[in-house]
Amino acid sequence: MRVVSLLPSATEVIFRLLHRQPGGVHGTVKLVGRSHECDYPAQDVANIPILTTQHTTFTTPRDVDNQVRTALQEGRSLYSVDVEKLQSLEPDVIVTQSLCSVCSIDVGAVHRIARNMTNPPQILSLNPFTLNEVLDSLIEVGSVLNLVEEAKAEREHLSQRVKRCLNFYSNDDKSSEQKNVAFIEWTDPLYVGGHWTPELIRMAGGVHGVNPKVGVKSFVISSDELVKNNPEICIVCPCGLNLDDTTEMVQSLEEEDWWWKLKAVKFGHVALVDGNQMFNRPGPRLVDCLEWITWYLHSNSTERNLGSNPLEHEEKFPWKQYEASSKQEVKSRIEARKTSMVSNSLSQGSQFTPEIEEAHRKAVEKGEKTYIDPETGYTVFTELAANERGYCCGRGCRHCTYGHWNVPDADKRKNRISQPTLLRAKRKQKSARASQAVCEITSLKVLFWSGGKDSYMTLLKLLQESGTNSSTNRIVLLTTFDPETGKIPEQDIEFRTATDQVKALGLDLDLMATPLPSSCANSVYVDVVNKALDALCKEYDVPKSSLNLVFGDLHLKDIRDWRAQMFSQYQCSFPIFDKSYSELCSLLFSSDYVDHIEISNVTVETDMLKVGMTFDERLYNTIKDQAPHIDPFGELGEFHTAVFFKQ
């Protein structure tokens, strides 16, 4: 039997069983393909073909979170699969998951790929939420791979190790007050552990005060909530990061005042753990984690008998004790970063001298709307003056906070937008923002706009359903873009292309420009978008209940459900979801607004799709008829488009 695993924890399960079968890893069941994250056991996976790639890159915690949020918001997968290589391996079984779209490729994408294979393999999706369900997953895998007895034996072996932990501390220990543990899964924003983590802490004799419920997904809390909970022990174990990266990440926490208020920090009870290997993978090594945390929570007990290595085998658990930096070390790091940072001014894209930047910064700090240019002696407006105006005047002001939105010459739009900013289709008087309620807006539809065909088809659907944009029922576009590159991620088009699209449409559409690094994580994306939505409510003077978030997803249910869950406080709409492709073709290719649609980015190797090609009905039909492994609308991320409108 030929098996492909696209899930690291599943790969670990499979090798536990393969080593128990007759012939070991060279027996009748073989793992023939894996994901790029399937890195354990290292000696076993080394020569197995890798079938996936990751679209995110680690930079900073906040930035990584933003990368993921942006991808999911735009309907993009965080991973790509080498479909041709997968097909060539001819697997009988593919093991994947639907527990988390961030952790590995989702099961929906795997099913779509499998359907187009000559001999569609069986798909096994593992989705455990508790330790017991993790152990049961061995039986699930064993049943599919015809290794039931091997699975039962491995489960029993792991269960005995679990019992050993449960019996570890004495009756006196059990009767004593449980230690309050905070498990930090990400640092910016603060994610606390969920799923099986509270259960492991409880089984080890502690309580996860910030999230005591077993089986609940990890979630974001504020630093105030963590300080109020005041844990005795902190375990910092960032998902996907090794021990060195974790150590570096904690240094950023040392720059926060709240960090030093925690009892765990004051008394030196903070552990740093390799979050790539431990706790965050629902596989057999969760038992290693249970053994370690049992040892750690009771390491000061006189009855401790596990010794220096809490594991039953020779391999050491990848952790280390946190060593706090001195105040001077923290201060030096902050000063070094400040020295290397680009000015916080929204005019950071311009070539201003340090003297000008400093003069502007001081004026803003004092709340002043002008300052004297130290080089010319002229009076210059600060960004505060631009914010009060409420729109771009079109004269190319030095500190325009609207990205020079109304400057006629696109090449002279120099300034960057560094926070969610509403770019209005029509200029408003200074008092207009305060009297916006006069418009009596009853519905504000916020369309997530990438500049591609899917978001455009969604706009057409909205216009069909509600007619033209009006003062009471408005459509606002929300676009996320990388402030460093000035590009819309995945679409790989300039943000100013999106602004030109809005102007060319001539539909009185406002645009909420939302800077978001192209490499970021889920929680940051939600946080930034929520701030943009709050800003919209303030700009239009409307309650959150009047907002309707509109997305251009076609048929990726996991992503649609994720959006609905993340933005559950709003009404969410998906006007083109599950629409037939024939209906969408009719909608797209008969539009009077479009001049042409261009392929802007390609992620699959094929002569059929090249950047710069025109995406029209002819190309759509060619893809549909001649490339069954490619979604003709690129819904699996095979390609992206940019729509150009008639002037």
Helices and strands as residue ranges (DSSP letters): E 2-5, H 8-18, G 24-26, E 30-34, H 42-45, E 52-54, H 61-73, E 79-81, H 83-89, E 93-96, H 107-115, E 122-125, H 131-144, H 148-166, H 171-175, E 179-187, E 190-192, H 197-203, E 206-207, E 219-221, H 223-229, E 233-236, H 243-253, G 257-261, H 263-266, E 270-273, H 286-297, E 319-321, H 327-340, H 354-365, E 370-372, E 379-381, H 383-389, G 410-412, E 421-423, G 436-439, E 443-448, H 453-466, E 473-481, E 487-488, E 493-494, H 495-505, E 510-515, H 522-540, G 544-546, E 547-550, H 557-566, E 571-573, H 581-589, E 594-602, H 617-626, E 639-645
